[in-house]
């Protein structure tokens, strides 16, 4: 049997990880500025995280959600403290798509409505409702087509206001990423997020903040939408929540009431996953990783903006993107194979940086120097052209 071929793969075999580095099967060391799609939050193989999981494994790895599992309650309490959402309710699942599925379903249960507003270049997952609200027709099969989805331009206040004025009382949820990841590191305006919050309140619509990639401390605040000073009704989370251990969650406003059997999961909130997630939150607290994300992120944004070859540097904290002109279209490939630095992409011409939250300024300098080396020849050509013009 062979694997189903759904991903184009880099010709690299990773066998080990520690901190902000990974090693391949030949012993080559790489600086990880991608964190496996923003999954590695506290660093590869963090010793506290490993011990927490091992200690739980020595007790029990799994039992069903038909009994009380104290480790789940400990996770909820720790999450409430670190996130500042103590009064919210936590539902544990397994993946980002599953988190968004449950968030959207819960919004429909709560409101009794079925229309959903999403935005251009959004990505919310590849399953039923999650892919229906994702702005990429190539990912949707015929069975995923849904006439209840209203797709609007990202950051367009006028069109959003118009739709809410005309159909607000029929709309169950508005789902938005405060910073779009797959969409190209596009940042939602604070004013736009506040408008969404306000009009959702006016019409009794549920505001869902998809924080799967942009949340969990990555931007320097626990949720990326916190920068706008708004509270969503439901937050969806995954990726960095377990530092590589499969886990996801939705945080639910207390006004949304639970009923037996409205949601459910077999593996969600299993003891091993909860142990991993508790360790992540405690490391984030103890090592002040949100502050580091803010400070190192600001440093990267400042230095990258001084490079006049790459374009449109944007983002917050350690969620950064920039456009790559055609003359250096192989930048990402060269960073990987010449400089041994992993980065990500969001589209053919966008480089995405999503390193572990513990990345240091010294490690940031390694990336910055590599980018400088790769862009210097092009910069020299531009200088020569200007000289000839004079």
C-alpha positions in Angstrom: 0.0 0.0 0.0 1.2 3.5 -0.7 0.2 6.9 0.8 -2.6 8.9 -0.9 -0.6 11.6 -2.8 -2.2 14.9 -1.6 0.9 17.0 -0.8 3.9 18.1 -3.0 6.8 17.1 -0.7 10.2 18.7 -0.2 13.0 16.2 -0.7 13.9 16.2 3.0 13.5 13.5 5.6 13.2 15.0 9.1 14.1 12.7 11.9 14.6 14.9 15.0 13.6 18.2 16.5 14.7 20.3 19.4 13.9 23.8 20.2 13.8 25.8 17.0 15.8 23.3 15.0 15.1 20.0 13.2 17.6 17.5 11.7 17.3 15.3 8.6 18.3 11.7 8.1 21.8 12.8 7.0 22.4 14.8 10.2 21.9 18.2 8.5 20.5 20.8 11.0 17.8 23.3 9.9 16.4 26.4 11.5 12.7 26.0 11.7 10.9 29.3 10.7 7.7 27.4 9.8 6.9 25.2 12.8 5.1 22.7 10.7 2.3 25.1 9.7 2.4 27.1 13.0 1.9 23.9 15.1 5.2 24.0 17.1 4.4 26.7 19.7 6.9 26.1 22.5 9.7 24.5 20.6 10.3 20.9 19.3 10.5 18.3 22.0 10.3 20.7 25.0 11.5 18.7 28.1 8.6 19.9 30.3 6.1 19.0 27.6 7.7 15.5 27.1 7.6 14.8 30.8 4.0 16.0 31.2 2.9 13.6 28.5 5.1 10.7 29.8 3.7 11.2 33.3 0.1 11.0 32.0 1.0 8.0 29.8 2.1 6.2 33.0 -1.4 6.7 34.4 -3.8 6.3 31.5 -3.7 7.3 27.9 -7.3 7.1 26.9 -10.8 6.7 28.3 -14.1 7.8 26.8 -16.0 11.0 27.6 -18.7 9.1 29.4 -16.7 9.5 32.7 -15.1 12.4 34.5 -11.6 13.0 33.4 -10.0 15.5 35.8 -7.2 16.4 33.4 -9.9 17.9 31.1 -11.0 20.3 33.9 -7.4 21.2 34.7 -6.9 22.1 31.0 -10.1 24.2 31.1 -8.9 26.1 34.2 -5.4 26.6 32.8 -6.8 27.8 29.5 -9.2 30.2 31.1 -6.3 31.8 33.2 -3.8 32.1 30.4 -6.3 33.3 27.7 -8.3 35.6 30.0 -11.5 33.9 29.1 -12.3 32.4 32.5 -16.1 32.7 32.0 -16.1 30.8 28.6 -16.8 27.1 28.1 -14.3 24.7 26.5 -15.2 21.9 24.1 -12.3 19.7 23.0 -11.9 18.0 19.6 -9.0 16.9 17.3 -8.3 19.3 14.4 -8.9 22.8 13.2 -11.5 21.8 10.6 -13.4 19.9 13.3 -13.2 23.0 15.5 -14.8 25.2 12.8 -17.4 22.5 12.0 -18.5 22.5 15.6 -18.4 26.3 15.9 -20.6 26.8 12.9 -23.0 24.0 14.0 -23.2 25.5 17.5 -24.0 28.9 16.1 -26.9 27.5 14.1 -28.2 25.6 17.1 -28.0 28.8 19.2 -29.7 31.1 16.7 -32.0 28.7 14.8 -30.6 30.1 11.6 -28.6 28.7 8.7 -26.9 31.5 6.8 -23.2 32.1 7.3 -21.0 35.1 6.3 -17.3 34.4 5.4 -14.7 36.4 3.6 -12.5 36.3 0.5 -9.3 34.3 0.6 -10.4 32.7 3.9 -9.4 29.2 4.8 -11.3 27.3 7.5 -10.6 23.6 6.7 -11.4 20.9 4.2 -14.4 19.2 5.7 -18.1 19.8 5.1 -19.1 23.2 6.4 -15.5 24.3 7.0 -14.7 23.9 3.3 -18.0 25.5 2.3 -17.0 28.7 4.1 -13.4 28.5 2.7 -12.8 30.8 -0.3 -11.2 28.2 -2.6 -13.5 26.4 -5.1 -10.8 23.8 -5.9 -11.1 22.4 -2.4 -14.9 21.9 -2.6 -16.5 18.8 -4.0 -20.1 19.1 -5.3 -21.4 17.6 -2.0 -19.8 20.6 -0.2 -21.7 23.3 -2.2 -23.9 25.2 0.1 -26.3 28.0 -0.8 -26.4 29.4 2.7 -22.9 30.8 2.5 -22.5 34.5 1.8 -18.9 35.3 0.8 -17.8 39.0 1.1 -14.6 40.9 0.4 -12.2 40.9 3.3 -12.1 44.2 5.2 -14.9 45.7 3.1 -17.1 47.5 5.7 -19.6 48.9 3.2 -20.5 45.5 1.7 -20.7 43.8 5.1 -22.9 46.6 6.5 -25.2 46.2 3.5 -25.6 42.4 3.9 -26.2 42.7 7.6 -28.8 45.4 7.1 -30.6 43.3 4.5 -30.2 39.8 5.9 -28.8 40.1 9.4 -31.8 38.5 11.1 -31.3 35.4 9.0 -27.5 35.0 9.6 -26.4 32.5 12.1 -22.7 33.3 12.2 -19.9 35.5 10.8 -16.6 33.6 10.7 -13.3 35.5 10.3 -9.6 35.0 10.7 -8.1 38.1 12.4 -5.0 37.3 10.3 -5.5 35.1 7.3 -2.8 32.5 7.0 -3.4 30.4 3.9 -4.9 33.6 2.3 -1.5 35.3 2.4 -1.0 36.9 5.9 -3.8 39.4 5.4 -4.6 41.4 8.6 -8.1 42.3 9.4 -8.5 46.0 10.2 -9.4 46.6 13.9 -12.3 48.7 12.8 -13.6 45.9 10.6 -13.5 43.5 13.5 -15.3 46.0 15.8 -17.9 46.5 13.1 -18.5 42.7 12.9 -18.8 42.6 16.7 -21.3 45.5 16.8 -23.5 44.2 14.0 -23.5 40.7 15.3 -24.8 42.1 18.6 -27.4 44.1 16.8 -28.8 41.1 14.9 -28.2 38.3 17.4 -25.6 36.7 15.1 -22.7 34.6 16.5 -19.2 36.0 15.9 -16.7 33.2 15.3 -13.0 34.0 15.5 -11.1 31.4 13.6 -7.8 31.5 15.6 -6.6 28.1 14.4 -3.4 29.6 12.9 -3.3 33.2 14.1 -4.2 32.5 17.8 -2.6 30.9 20.8 -0.1 33.6 21.5 1.4 33.8 18.0 0.7 37.5 17.6 1.8 38.6 21.1 -1.7 38.4 22.5 -3.5 35.1 23.2 -6.0 35.7 20.4 -5.1 37.7 17.3 -8.6 39.4 17.5 -7.6 40.7 21.0 -5.6 43.4 19.2 -8.9 44.9 18.1 -10.3 44.8 21.7 -13.2 42.6 20.7 -14.6 39.4 22.3 -15.9 36.7 19.9 -18.7 34.5 20.8 -16.8 31.4 19.8 -13.0 31.0 19.3 -11.8 28.0 17.2 -8.3 26.7 18.1 -5.9 24.0 17.0 -2.3 24.0 15.6 -0.2 25.4 18.5 -2.6 24.1 21.2 -0.7 20.8 21.6 2.8 21.6 20.2 2.3 18.8 17.7 0.0 16.5 19.7 -3.3 16.3 17.8 -5.8 18.5 19.7 -8.3 21.3 19.0 -10.9 23.2 20.9 -13.6 25.8 20.7 -14.1 28.4 23.5 -17.7 29.2 23.9 -19.4 32.3 25.4 -21.5 31.6 28.4 -24.6 32.9 26.7 -24.5 29.8 24.5 -26.0 27.0 26.5 -25.0 23.3 26.2 -27.5 20.5 25.7 -26.7 16.8 25.8 -25.8 15.3 22.5 -25.7 18.6 20.5 -21.9 18.1 20.1 -19.8 15.0 20.7 -16.4 13.4 20.2 -14.6 10.1 20.8 -11.0 11.1 20.9 -11.4 14.8 21.7 -10.0 15.7 25.1 -8.3 12.4 25.7 -5.9 12.5 28.7 -2.7 12.5 26.6 -3.8 15.4 24.5 -5.0 17.3 27.5 -1.6 16.7 29.2 0.2 18.1 26.1 -2.1 21.2 26.1 -1.6 21.9 29.8 2.2 21.7 29.3 2.0 24.1 26.4 0.0 26.7 28.4 2.3 26.4 31.4 5.4 26.8 29.3 3.9 29.8 27.5 3.3 31.4 31.0 6.6 30.5 32.6 8.8 31.4 29.7 6.8 34.5 28.7 6.4 33.3 25.1 3.7 35.8 24.2 6.0 38.7 25.1 8.8 37.0 23.1 6.5 36.6 20.1 5.7 40.3 20.3 9.2 41.5 20.7 10.9 39.1 18.2 8.1 39.6 15.8 8.5 43.4 15.9 12.2 43.0 15.4 11.6 40.8 12.3 9.0 43.1 10.9 11.3 46.1 11.3 14.4 44.5 9.7 12.5 42.8 6.9 10.9 46.1 6.0 14.4 47.5 5.5 15.0 45.1 2.7 13.7 46.8 -0.4 13.7 43.8 -2.7 11.1 41.8 -0.9 7.7 43.6 -0.9 4.7 44.3 1.3 6.0 43.0 4.6 3.1 42.5 7.0 1.7 40.6 10.0 1.8 40.7 13.8 4.1 39.0 16.2 5.4 35.7 14.8 2.9 35.5 12.0 4.7 37.3 9.1 4.4 37.4 5.4 6.0 39.2 2.5 5.8 39.1 -1.3 8.6 37.7 -3.4 9.2 39.4 -6.8 9.7 37.1 -9.8 13.4 37.8 -10.0 13.9 35.9 -6.8 11.1 33.4 -7.1 13.4 30.6 -5.8 14.0 32.4 -2.5 12.1 29.9 -0.4 13.8 27.0 -2.1 17.2 28.6 -1.6 16.6 29.3 2.0 15.8 25.6 2.5 18.6 24.0 0.5 21.4 26.6 0.6 20.9 28.1 4.0 19.0 25.2 5.7 16.1 27.3 6.9 12.5 26.2 6.7 9.9 28.8 5.7 6.3 28.4 4.4 4.3 29.8 1.5 0.8 31.1 1.2 0.6 31.4 -2.6 3.2 31.2 -5.3 4.7 34.6 -4.4 4.2 34.9 -0.6 6.7 33.6 2.0 5.1 32.8 5.4 7.0 32.9 8.7 5.4 30.9 11.6 8.3 29.9 13.8 8.0 28.5 17.4 7.1 31.3 19.9 10.5 30.8 21.6 12.5 31.9 18.5 15.3 34.3 19.5 16.5 37.6 17.9 19.8 35.8 17.3 18.0 33.1 15.3 16.0 35.8 13.6 19.3 37.3 12.5 20.3 34.0 10.8 17.1 34.2 8.7 17.6 37.9 8.0 21.2 37.5 6.9 20.2 34.6 4.6 17.5 36.7 3.0 20.0 39.6 2.6 22.4 37.3 0.8 19.7 36.0 -1.6 18.4 39.5 -2.4 21.7 41.4 -2.6 22.5 40.6 -6.3 19.1 42.0 -7.3 19.5 45.1 -5.2 23.0 45.6 -6.8 21.4 45.4 -10.2 18.8 48.1 -9.3 21.6 50.3 -8.0 23.5 49.9 -11.3 20.4 50.7 -13.3 19.9 53.9 -11.3 23.6 54.9 -11.8 23.3 54.4 -15.6 20.1 56.5 -15.6 22.0 59.4 -14.0 
